Amino acid sequence: MKIIKIVAISFLSLFLITQSFSEDLEKVDSNKPILLVTKGCPFCTMMEKYLNSKNIEFQKFDIKTSKMGKIIHSDVGARGVPVTIIGSKVIEGYLPDLVDKALKIKEAEKGKSSEVKLL
């Protein structure tokens, strides 16, 4: 009887963790840049203000309070914050010039994929 209880509790725990993870995962929009930050980080604030000044819609995750933020930060192998992810480009630090370059590349790729050539 003890084994059945342990299996049931394990299954329930796994279900709850999976639900929590899938809810976080649904919050990620792969078409928008991602900004990984921590509270009190001045460079994070500067990058957020920079993206806002360019009217760029982005997703922000605090790597200390967001499960998804922690997962993304770990997956990209980042060592600090801010981290800006645009498409496949990962930019560590406050580097607005690199962010602009990555945004231009992303926009060019977007244009190419929707372009239809007639022969």
C-alpha positions in Angstrom: 0.0 0.0 0.0 2.9 2.3 0.8 4.3 1.8 -2.7 1.0 2.8 -4.3 0.9 6.0 -2.2 4.5 6.8 -3.2 3.8 6.2 -6.9 0.7 8.3 -6.7 2.4 11.2 -4.9 5.3 11.0 -7.4 2.9 11.1 -10.4 1.0 14.0 -8.9 4.2 15.9 -8.3 5.4 15.3 -11.8 2.1 16.4 -13.2 2.1 19.6 -11.2 5.7 20.4 -12.3 4.9 19.7 -15.9 1.8 21.9 -15.7 3.8 24.7 -14.2 6.5 24.4 -16.9 4.0 24.2 -19.7 2.2 27.3 -18.4 5.6 29.2 -18.4 6.4 27.9 -21.8 3.2 29.2 -23.2 4.3 32.7 -22.2 7.3 32.6 -24.6 6.6 34.1 -28.0 9.4 33.1 -30.3 8.7 36.0 -32.6 9.6 38.6 -30.0 13.0 39.3 -28.6 13.7 38.1 -25.1 15.4 40.2 -22.4 16.7 38.4 -19.3 17.3 40.6 -16.3 17.6 40.7 -12.6 16.1 43.3 -10.2 18.4 46.1 -9.4 20.7 45.6 -12.4 21.4 49.0 -13.9 22.5 47.6 -17.3 19.3 45.6 -17.4 17.3 48.8 -16.9 19.3 50.6 -19.6 18.6 47.8 -22.1 14.9 47.7 -21.3 14.8 51.5 -21.7 16.7 51.2 -25.0 14.3 48.5 -26.4 11.3 50.6 -25.3 12.8 53.8 -26.9 12.9 51.8 -30.2 9.3 50.7 -29.8 10.4 47.1 -29.8 8.0 44.6 -28.3 9.9 42.1 -26.2 9.5 39.6 -23.4 11.2 40.2 -20.1 12.1 37.4 -17.7 13.8 37.9 -14.3 16.3 35.0 -14.0 15.9 35.0 -10.2 12.1 34.9 -10.0 11.0 33.3 -13.3 11.4 29.6 -13.9 11.4 30.2 -17.6 14.0 32.9 -17.2 16.2 30.5 -15.3 15.8 27.8 -18.0 16.5 30.2 -20.9 19.5 31.7 -19.1 20.9 28.3 -18.5 20.1 27.0 -22.0 21.9 29.8 -23.8 24.9 29.4 -21.5 24.8 33.0 -20.3 27.0 34.1 -17.4 25.4 37.4 -16.5 22.6 39.9 -17.3 21.3 41.5 -19.3 20.9 39.0 -22.0 19.0 39.9 -25.1 17.9 37.1 -27.4 16.9 38.0 -31.0 16.2 35.0 -33.2 19.3 32.8 -32.8 21.5 35.7 -31.6 22.4 35.9 -27.9 23.8 39.2 -26.8 25.2 39.4 -23.2 25.5 42.9 -21.7 24.4 46.3 -22.6 25.3 46.4 -26.3 22.7 48.4 -28.2 24.8 48.4 -31.5 24.7 44.6 -31.5 21.0 44.6 -30.7 20.3 46.9 -33.6 22.4 44.6 -35.9 20.5 41.5 -34.7 17.2 43.2 -35.2 18.1 44.2 -38.8 19.2 40.6 -39.6 15.9 39.2 -38.1 13.9 41.7 -40.1 15.8 40.8 -43.3 15.2 37.0 -42.6 11.5 37.7 -42.0 11.3 39.6 -45.3 13.0 36.8 -47.2 10.8 34.1 -45.9 7.6 35.9 -47.0 9.1 37.0 -50.3 7.8 35.1 -53.4 9.8 35.1 -56.6 8.1 34.7 -59.9 10.2 33.3 -62.7 
